[in-house]
């Protein structure tokens, strides 16, 4: 990607791409820290380095279930303090974000990243995996055998 076209990428779209890449690369993870998303964006270097407004986009501007200030994107969902995942249709969102942008526009994405939109279409309709922690010391023996099989 040339230096000139790197700056055409919207920060919100860069946030979405970095988060989508994390989800695709780590399907066992339900969400990510703001720092993990920023590190993934730095590694991808879609805009030639992390721009100054990247973190506020992850923390506020792109987050569906936070009041808009000023952006109305619905690209991310705050799953816990300091934790984000991609927004799924049906997730609760702030009423003022009702018609907010959920994904980047295909024609505005850098070359080679458009397939993420197809991946997202399937990912976003799948029910989220429940976070289940099993304590091996208190788990009944009959369940342990089934889980190992």
The 8 nearest C-alpha neighbors of each residue, nearest first, counted from 0:
[[1, 5, 4, 2, 109, 45, 110, 3],
 [2, 0, 4, 3, 5, 6, 47, 46],
 [1, 3, 5, 4, 0, 6, 47, 46],
 [2, 4, 1, 5, 6, 7, 0, 46],
 [5, 3, 7, 1, 6, 2, 0, 8],
 [6, 4, 46, 2, 3, 7, 8, 45],
 [5, 7, 4, 8, 46, 3, 2, 9],
 [8, 6, 4, 5, 9, 3, 107, 46],
 [9, 7, 6, 5, 10, 12, 13, 46],
 [8, 10, 12, 11, 7, 13, 6, 107],
 [9, 11, 13, 12, 53, 14, 8, 56],
 [10, 12, 14, 9, 13, 15, 56, 61],
 [13, 11, 15, 9, 103, 14, 10, 16],
 [12, 14, 10, 16, 11, 15, 17, 9],
 [15, 13, 11, 17, 12, 16, 18, 10],
 [14, 16, 12, 18, 13, 17, 19, 11],
 [17, 15, 19, 13, 18, 14, 20, 12],
 [18, 16, 40, 20, 14, 19, 15, 39],
 [19, 17, 21, 15, 20, 16, 36, 14],
 [20, 18, 16, 22, 21, 17, 15, 23],
 [21, 19, 23, 17, 18, 22, 24, 16],
 [22, 20, 18, 24, 19, 23, 25, 17],
 [23, 21, 19, 25, 20, 26, 24, 18],
 [22, 24, 20, 21, 25, 26, 19, 118],
 [23, 25, 21, 22, 20, 26, 19, 27],
 [26, 24, 22, 27, 28, 23, 21, 20],
 [27, 25, 28, 22, 23, 24, 29, 21],
 [26, 28, 25, 29, 22, 128, 24, 30],
 [29, 27, 26, 25, 30, 22, 31, 21],
 [28, 30, 27, 84, 128, 31, 127, 26],
 [31, 29, 84, 83, 28, 82, 78, 32],
 [32, 30, 82, 83, 35, 84, 33, 36],
 [31, 33, 82, 35, 34, 81, 83, 36],
 [32, 34, 36, 35, 81, 82, 37, 57],
 [33, 35, 37, 32, 36, 38, 31, 54],
 [36, 34, 38, 32, 37, 33, 31, 39],
 [35, 37, 39, 33, 34, 38, 18, 17],
 [36, 38, 34, 40, 39, 35, 41, 33],
 [39, 37, 41, 35, 40, 36, 34, 42],
 [40, 38, 42, 36, 41, 37, 17, 35],
 [39, 41, 17, 43, 37, 42, 38, 44],
 [42, 40, 38, 44, 39, 43, 49, 48],
 [41, 43, 39, 40, 44, 38, 48, 45],
 [42, 44, 40, 41, 45, 39, 17, 46],
 [45, 43, 41, 47, 48, 42, 46, 40],
 [44, 46, 43, 47, 5, 13, 40, 48],
 [47, 45, 5, 44, 48, 6, 8, 49],
 [46, 48, 44, 45, 5, 49, 2, 6],
 [49, 47, 44, 46, 41, 50, 45, 40],
 [48, 50, 41, 53, 51, 46, 40, 47],
 [51, 49, 53, 52, 48, 46, 10, 47],
 [50, 52, 53, 49, 54, 55, 48, 10],
 [53, 51, 55, 50, 54, 56, 10, 49],
 [52, 54, 56, 50, 55, 51, 10, 57],
 [55, 53, 57, 56, 52, 58, 37, 33],
 [56, 54, 58, 57, 52, 59, 53, 60],
 [55, 57, 60, 53, 54, 59, 61, 58],
 [58, 56, 54, 55, 59, 61, 33, 53],
 [57, 59, 55, 56, 54, 60, 62, 33],
 [60, 58, 56, 62, 55, 61, 57, 65],
 [59, 61, 56, 70, 62, 68, 55, 72],
 [62, 60, 72, 74, 56, 75, 73, 59],
 [63, 61, 75, 76, 59, 73, 64, 65],
 [64, 62, 73, 92, 76, 65, 75, 93],
 [63, 65, 92, 93, 62, 76, 91, 77],
 [66, 64, 63, 62, 93, 67, 59, 92],
 [65, 67, 93, 68, 64, 95, 96, 63],
 [68, 66, 69, 71, 70, 65, 60, 96],
 [69, 67, 70, 66, 60, 59, 71, 65],
 [68, 70, 67, 71, 60, 66, 59, 72],
 [71, 69, 60, 67, 68, 72, 61, 99],
 [70, 72, 96, 99, 67, 73, 69, 60],
 [71, 73, 99, 61, 100, 74, 70, 101],
 [74, 72, 63, 101, 99, 61, 62, 100],
 [73, 75, 101, 61, 86, 72, 85, 102],
 [76, 74, 85, 86, 62, 84, 61, 73],
 [75, 77, 86, 62, 84, 83, 63, 85],
 [78, 76, 83, 79, 82, 62, 64, 75],
 [77, 79, 83, 82, 76, 84, 30, 80],
 [80, 78, 82, 77, 81, 83, 30, 76],
 [79, 81, 82, 78, 77, 83, 32, 33],
 [80, 82, 32, 33, 79, 83, 77, 58],
 [83, 81, 32, 79, 31, 80, 78, 77],
 [84, 82, 77, 31, 30, 76, 78, 32],
 [85, 83, 30, 76, 75, 31, 86, 77],
 [84, 86, 75, 76, 74, 87, 18, 19],
 [85, 87, 75, 76, 74, 84, 73, 88],
 [88, 86, 123, 90, 89, 85, 124, 76],
 [87, 89, 90, 86, 123, 124, 91, 101],
 [88, 90, 87, 91, 86, 92, 124, 123],
 [91, 89, 87, 88, 92, 86, 76, 63],
 [92, 90, 64, 89, 93, 63, 76, 88],
 [93, 91, 64, 63, 94, 90, 96, 97],
 [92, 94, 64, 96, 95, 66, 65, 63],
 [95, 93, 96, 97, 92, 66, 64, 91],
 [94, 96, 93, 97, 67, 71, 66, 98],
 [95, 97, 71, 99, 94, 93, 98, 72],
 [98, 96, 94, 95, 99, 93, 92, 71],
 [99, 97, 96, 100, 71, 95, 72, 73],
 [100, 98, 72, 96, 71, 73, 97, 101],
 [99, 101, 72, 73, 102, 98, 74, 71],
 [102, 100, 74, 73, 72, 99, 103, 86],
 [103, 101, 100, 74, 104, 15, 12, 116],
 [102, 104, 12, 105, 108, 107, 101, 15],
 [103, 105, 107, 106, 102, 108, 12, 113],
 [104, 106, 108, 107, 113, 103, 116, 112],
 [105, 107, 104, 108, 109, 113, 103, 110],
 [108, 106, 104, 105, 109, 103, 8, 7],
 [109, 107, 105, 106, 112, 110, 113, 104],
 [110, 108, 112, 111, 107, 0, 8, 113],
 [109, 111, 112, 108, 113, 0, 107, 106],
 [110, 112, 113, 109, 114, 108, 115, 0],
 [111, 113, 114, 115, 110, 109, 108, 16],
 [114, 112, 115, 116, 111, 105, 108, 110],
 [115, 113, 117, 116, 112, 118, 111, 119],
 [114, 116, 118, 113, 117, 112, 119, 19],
 [115, 117, 119, 114, 118, 113, 120, 102],
 [118, 116, 120, 114, 119, 115, 121, 113],
 [117, 119, 115, 116, 120, 121, 122, 114],
 [120, 118, 122, 116, 121, 117, 123, 115],
 [119, 121, 117, 118, 123, 122, 116, 124],
 [122, 120, 119, 118, 123, 124, 125, 117],
 [123, 121, 119, 125, 124, 120, 118, 87],
 [122, 124, 87, 120, 119, 125, 121, 88],
 [123, 125, 122, 121, 126, 120, 87, 88],
 [126, 124, 122, 123, 127, 121, 128, 87],
 [125, 127, 124, 128, 123, 122, 129, 87],
 [128, 126, 129, 125, 29, 123, 124, 122],
 [127, 129, 130, 126, 29, 27, 131, 125],
 [130, 128, 131, 127, 29, 126, 132, 28],
 [129, 131, 128, 132, 29, 127, 28, 27],
 [132, 130, 129, 133, 128, 134, 29, 27],
 [131, 133, 134, 130, 135, 129, 138, 137],
 [134, 132, 135, 131, 138, 137, 136, 143],
 [133, 135, 136, 137, 138, 132, 139, 131],
 [134, 136, 138, 137, 133, 143, 139, 140],
 [137, 135, 134, 138, 139, 133, 140, 143],
 [138, 136, 134, 135, 139, 133, 140, 143],
 [137, 139, 135, 136, 134, 140, 133, 143],
 [138, 140, 142, 141, 137, 143, 135, 136],
 [141, 139, 143, 142, 138, 144, 137, 145],
 [140, 142, 144, 143, 139, 145, 138, 146],
 [143, 141, 145, 140, 144, 139, 146, 138],
 [144, 142, 140, 146, 145, 141, 147, 139],
 [143, 145, 147, 142, 141, 146, 148, 140],
 [146, 144, 142, 148, 143, 147, 141, 140],
 [145, 147, 143, 144, 148, 142, 141, 140],
 [148, 146, 144, 145, 143, 142, 141, 140],
 [147, 145, 146, 144, 143, 142, 141, 140]]
